C-alpha cells in the first residue's frame, strides 16, 4: 500500500545540508518510531493527530504531504482534524484545517 514519499521541502534539505549531524539524529528518531505494531498508515494518522494537538504547522504540513503514500485519503485527513475540535477547541481546529488545506 505504501507508495514513494514526496521529497522533503527545500528548506529542510538546506538545513540538513548545513547541519548534517542534526539530520542524522532526526533520521534515527524517525527510525525509532517505526518500531512497534502500528502500520505505516496508522503511524501517519497518529503523527497527524499529534502535530495538530501540538499546534505544529510544519508537522501538520509534513503529515498531510506524506499521507497519500500511506494510502490515506483527503477525507481521512479531514476527519482527524475534525476529531481534534472537542479536545483543542474550534479556533485551533480551524487553524489545523487550513494547514491541511495548504498541502
Rosetta constraint file for C-alpha pairs under 8 A:
AtomPair CA 1 CA 69 HARMONIC 7.74 0.50
AtomPair CA 1 CA 70 HARMONIC 6.38 0.50
AtomPair CA 1 CA 71 HARMONIC 6.20 0.50
AtomPair CA 2 CA 40 HARMONIC 7.66 0.50
AtomPair CA 2 CA 69 HARMONIC 5.28 0.50
AtomPair CA 2 CA 70 HARMONIC 4.75 0.50
AtomPair CA 2 CA 71 HARMONIC 6.60 0.50
AtomPair CA 3 CA 68 HARMONIC 7.71 0.50
AtomPair CA 3 CA 69 HARMONIC 4.34 0.50
AtomPair CA 3 CA 70 HARMONIC 6.49 0.50
AtomPair CA 3 CA 71 HARMONIC 7.80 0.50
AtomPair CA 4 CA 69 HARMONIC 5.83 0.50
AtomPair CA 5 CA 66 HARMONIC 5.92 0.50
AtomPair CA 5 CA 69 HARMONIC 5.61 0.50
AtomPair CA 6 CA 65 HARMONIC 7.30 0.50
AtomPair CA 6 CA 66 HARMONIC 6.66 0.50
AtomPair CA 8 CA 12 HARMONIC 6.37 0.50
AtomPair CA 8 CA 13 HARMONIC 6.61 0.50
AtomPair CA 9 CA 13 HARMONIC 6.48 0.50
AtomPair CA 10 CA 14 HARMONIC 6.12 0.50
AtomPair CA 11 CA 15 HARMONIC 6.13 0.50
AtomPair CA 12 CA 16 HARMONIC 6.25 0.50
AtomPair CA 13 CA 17 HARMONIC 6.10 0.50
AtomPair CA 14 CA 18 HARMONIC 6.22 0.50
AtomPair CA 15 CA 19 HARMONIC 6.04 0.50
AtomPair CA 16 CA 20 HARMONIC 4.89 0.50
AtomPair CA 16 CA 21 HARMONIC 7.73 0.50
AtomPair CA 16 CA 22 HARMONIC 6.64 0.50
AtomPair CA 16 CA 23 HARMONIC 4.85 0.50
AtomPair CA 17 CA 23 HARMONIC 7.91 0.50
AtomPair CA 19 CA 23 HARMONIC 6.56 0.50
AtomPair CA 20 CA 24 HARMONIC 6.18 0.50
AtomPair CA 21 CA 25 HARMONIC 6.14 0.50
AtomPair CA 22 CA 26 HARMONIC 6.05 0.50
AtomPair CA 23 CA 27 HARMONIC 6.21 0.50
AtomPair CA 24 CA 28 HARMONIC 6.34 0.50
AtomPair CA 25 CA 29 HARMONIC 6.30 0.50
AtomPair CA 26 CA 30 HARMONIC 6.27 0.50
AtomPair CA 27 CA 31 HARMONIC 6.17 0.50
AtomPair CA 28 CA 32 HARMONIC 6.12 0.50
AtomPair CA 29 CA 33 HARMONIC 6.42 0.50
AtomPair CA 30 CA 34 HARMONIC 6.73 0.50
AtomPair CA 31 CA 35 HARMONIC 7.34 0.50
AtomPair CA 34 CA 40 HARMONIC 7.95 0.50
AtomPair CA 34 CA 43 HARMONIC 7.95 0.50
AtomPair CA 38 CA 42 HARMONIC 5.76 0.50
AtomPair CA 38 CA 43 HARMONIC 6.06 0.50
AtomPair CA 39 CA 43 HARMONIC 6.12 0.50
AtomPair CA 40 CA 44 HARMONIC 6.19 0.50
AtomPair CA 40 CA 70 HARMONIC 6.33 0.50
AtomPair CA 41 CA 45 HARMONIC 6.41 0.50
AtomPair CA 41 CA 67 HARMONIC 7.76 0.50
AtomPair CA 41 CA 70 HARMONIC 5.06 0.50
AtomPair CA 41 CA 71 HARMONIC 6.83 0.50
AtomPair CA 41 CA 72 HARMONIC 6.89 0.50
AtomPair CA 42 CA 46 HARMONIC 6.17 0.50
AtomPair CA 43 CA 47 HARMONIC 6.05 0.50
AtomPair CA 44 CA 48 HARMONIC 6.21 0.50
AtomPair CA 44 CA 63 HARMONIC 6.48 0.50
AtomPair CA 44 CA 66 HARMONIC 7.76 0.50
AtomPair CA 44 CA 67 HARMONIC 6.45 0.50
AtomPair CA 44 CA 70 HARMONIC 7.35 0.50
AtomPair CA 45 CA 49 HARMONIC 6.29 0.50
AtomPair CA 45 CA 63 HARMONIC 7.84 0.50
AtomPair CA 45 CA 67 HARMONIC 7.85 0.50
AtomPair CA 45 CA 77 HARMONIC 7.62 0.50
AtomPair CA 45 CA 80 HARMONIC 7.48 0.50
AtomPair CA 46 CA 50 HARMONIC 6.14 0.50
AtomPair CA 47 CA 51 HARMONIC 6.04 0.50
AtomPair CA 47 CA 63 HARMONIC 6.70 0.50
AtomPair CA 48 CA 52 HARMONIC 6.17 0.50
AtomPair CA 48 CA 59 HARMONIC 7.46 0.50
AtomPair CA 48 CA 60 HARMONIC 5.82 0.50
AtomPair CA 48 CA 63 HARMONIC 5.31 0.50
AtomPair CA 48 CA 64 HARMONIC 7.26 0.50
AtomPair CA 48 CA 80 HARMONIC 7.60 0.50
AtomPair CA 49 CA 53 HARMONIC 6.16 0.50
AtomPair CA 49 CA 80 HARMONIC 6.40 0.50
AtomPair CA 49 CA 81 HARMONIC 7.40 0.50
AtomPair CA 49 CA 84 HARMONIC 7.52 0.50
AtomPair CA 50 CA 54 HARMONIC 6.05 0.50
AtomPair CA 51 CA 55 HARMONIC 5.99 0.50
AtomPair CA 51 CA 56 HARMONIC 5.24 0.50
AtomPair CA 51 CA 57 HARMONIC 7.36 0.50
AtomPair CA 51 CA 59 HARMONIC 5.49 0.50
AtomPair CA 51 CA 60 HARMONIC 5.39 0.50
AtomPair CA 52 CA 56 HARMONIC 6.39 0.50
AtomPair CA 52 CA 57 HARMONIC 7.63 0.50
AtomPair CA 52 CA 60 HARMONIC 6.27 0.50
AtomPair CA 52 CA 81 HARMONIC 7.34 0.50
AtomPair CA 52 CA 84 HARMONIC 7.43 0.50
AtomPair CA 52 CA 93 HARMONIC 7.72 0.50
AtomPair CA 52 CA 96 HARMONIC 5.99 0.50
AtomPair CA 53 CA 84 HARMONIC 7.22 0.50
AtomPair CA 53 CA 88 HARMONIC 6.65 0.50
AtomPair CA 55 CA 92 HARMONIC 7.52 0.50
AtomPair CA 55 CA 96 HARMONIC 7.38 0.50
AtomPair CA 56 CA 60 HARMONIC 6.24 0.50
AtomPair CA 57 CA 61 HARMONIC 6.20 0.50
AtomPair CA 57 CA 96 HARMONIC 7.27 0.50
AtomPair CA 57 CA 99 HARMONIC 6.26 0.50
AtomPair CA 58 CA 62 HARMONIC 6.14 0.50
AtomPair CA 59 CA 63 HARMONIC 6.06 0.50
AtomPair CA 60 CA 64 HARMONIC 6.08 0.50
AtomPair CA 60 CA 96 HARMONIC 7.31 0.50
AtomPair CA 60 CA 99 HARMONIC 6.40 0.50
AtomPair CA 60 CA 100 HARMONIC 6.55 0.50
AtomPair CA 61 CA 65 HARMONIC 5.99 0.50
AtomPair CA 61 CA 99 HARMONIC 6.05 0.50
AtomPair CA 61 CA 100 HARMONIC 6.12 0.50
AtomPair CA 61 CA 102 HARMONIC 7.28 0.50
AtomPair CA 61 CA 103 HARMONIC 6.25 0.50
AtomPair CA 62 CA 66 HARMONIC 6.13 0.50
AtomPair CA 63 CA 67 HARMONIC 5.94 0.50
AtomPair CA 64 CA 68 HARMONIC 7.79 0.50
AtomPair CA 64 CA 77 HARMONIC 7.11 0.50
AtomPair CA 64 CA 100 HARMONIC 5.91 0.50
AtomPair CA 64 CA 103 HARMONIC 6.47 0.50
AtomPair CA 65 CA 103 HARMONIC 6.06 0.50
AtomPair CA 66 CA 70 HARMONIC 7.17 0.50
AtomPair CA 67 CA 71 HARMONIC 6.60 0.50
AtomPair CA 67 CA 72 HARMONIC 5.15 0.50
AtomPair CA 67 CA 73 HARMONIC 7.42 0.50
AtomPair CA 67 CA 77 HARMONIC 7.96 0.50
AtomPair CA 68 CA 72 HARMONIC 5.06 0.50
AtomPair CA 68 CA 73 HARMONIC 6.43 0.50
AtomPair CA 72 CA 76 HARMONIC 6.30 0.50
AtomPair CA 72 CA 77 HARMONIC 7.12 0.50
AtomPair CA 73 CA 77 HARMONIC 6.47 0.50
AtomPair CA 74 CA 78 HARMONIC 6.19 0.50
AtomPair CA 75 CA 79 HARMONIC 6.17 0.50
AtomPair CA 76 CA 80 HARMONIC 6.40 0.50
AtomPair CA 77 CA 81 HARMONIC 6.52 0.50
AtomPair CA 77 CA 100 HARMONIC 7.64 0.50
AtomPair CA 78 CA 82 HARMONIC 6.18 0.50
AtomPair CA 78 CA 97 HARMONIC 7.30 0.50
AtomPair CA 78 CA 100 HARMONIC 7.78 0.50
AtomPair CA 79 CA 83 HARMONIC 6.09 0.50
AtomPair CA 80 CA 84 HARMONIC 6.60 0.50
AtomPair CA 81 CA 85 HARMONIC 7.26 0.50
AtomPair CA 81 CA 93 HARMONIC 6.39 0.50
AtomPair CA 81 CA 96 HARMONIC 6.65 0.50
AtomPair CA 81 CA 97 HARMONIC 6.20 0.50
AtomPair CA 82 CA 93 HARMONIC 7.04 0.50
AtomPair CA 83 CA 87 HARMONIC 7.82 0.50
AtomPair CA 84 CA 88 HARMONIC 5.83 0.50
AtomPair CA 84 CA 89 HARMONIC 7.36 0.50
AtomPair CA 84 CA 93 HARMONIC 6.20 0.50
AtomPair CA 85 CA 89 HARMONIC 4.80 0.50
AtomPair CA 85 CA 90 HARMONIC 5.28 0.50
AtomPair CA 85 CA 92 HARMONIC 7.68 0.50
AtomPair CA 85 CA 93 HARMONIC 5.40 0.50
AtomPair CA 86 CA 90 HARMONIC 7.70 0.50
AtomPair CA 88 CA 92 HARMONIC 6.17 0.50
AtomPair CA 88 CA 93 HARMONIC 6.73 0.50
AtomPair CA 89 CA 93 HARMONIC 6.19 0.50
AtomPair CA 90 CA 94 HARMONIC 6.03 0.50
AtomPair CA 91 CA 95 HARMONIC 6.32 0.50
AtomPair CA 92 CA 96 HARMONIC 6.26 0.50
AtomPair CA 93 CA 97 HARMONIC 6.07 0.50
AtomPair CA 94 CA 98 HARMONIC 6.35 0.50
AtomPair CA 95 CA 99 HARMONIC 6.48 0.50
AtomPair CA 96 CA 100 HARMONIC 6.37 0.50
AtomPair CA 97 CA 101 HARMONIC 6.20 0.50
AtomPair CA 98 CA 102 HARMONIC 6.14 0.50
AtomPair CA 99 CA 103 HARMONIC 7.15 0.50
